[in-house]
Amino acid sequence: TNHTLMPEALETWPVRMFEQLLPRHLEIIYEINHRFLEELKLRFPGDDALASRVSLIDEGGHGHGERRVRMASLALV
């Protein structure tokens, strides 16, 4: 992924691409994300905004309009 930590420069990949080319990888990413978000809920109950910000899946609310996998976040989790 990118060498900078600037949020706007961090690499994301379209979920659609994973669905078409790497469906099993996407299943694994979803499972990793699910476990991560469940742990987050235990540590920070009720903080849905935090969960949205740190989820491995960007739901498209940042101008690109499509769901994307946050690759740097995936690497960290």
N, C-alpha and C positions, 0 to 999 in steps of 0.2 A: 504494500500500500504506500501511499505518498509519504514523503520524508518530513512533512510539516505537521504540526498539531493544530493548525488553524482549522476550525470546524468547516468552513466553506471549501477547504481544499482536500478534506479527507475523502478517500475513494468510496464510492457506493456502486453496487452492481444491481441491475434490474432483477426483481424477483421473476419476471416473465422469462428472462434468459435462463435462470436456473430451472424453471419449470420445463423448458424445452430441451435444454442440453444436459442438465445435471439434476434430474428429479430426486434421486436418492440423497444427494448432497443437501438439497433443499430440505428434505425431511429431517435430516440430521441437524441442520441449522435451526429449524423450527423447534426441535426437541431441546437443543442447547438453550435457545431463547426462553422456552417455557420453564425450564429448570432455573435459569438465572432470574427470571421475573418472579417466580414463586419464592425464591430466597429473598429477593428484594422486598416483597410484600411482608415477609416476616420481620425484616429489619426496619422497614419504614411503612407501617400499615397506613392505608388510606392516602398515600402520596401517589395518586395516579399520574400527575404531571411528571414526576421523577421517572416513573416507569416508562412513560411515553418518550422521554428524552434519552433514556439509556437503552431502550429496546434495540435488539440487533436488527429489527425491521423498521425502517422509516416508512410510515404509512402514507407518505406523499404530501405532507403538509408544508413542505418547504419549497414550493414553486415548481417542482418537476412533475407533480401530478400523478406519479406512479409509485408503487411500493418498491423499495430498494433495500438491499442487504448492506448494512454498514460494516464494511470489511475490517477497518481498524478495530472497531468494537468487538467484532467476532474474534479477531486475533487476541485481544485482551481477555475476553471471557474464556 
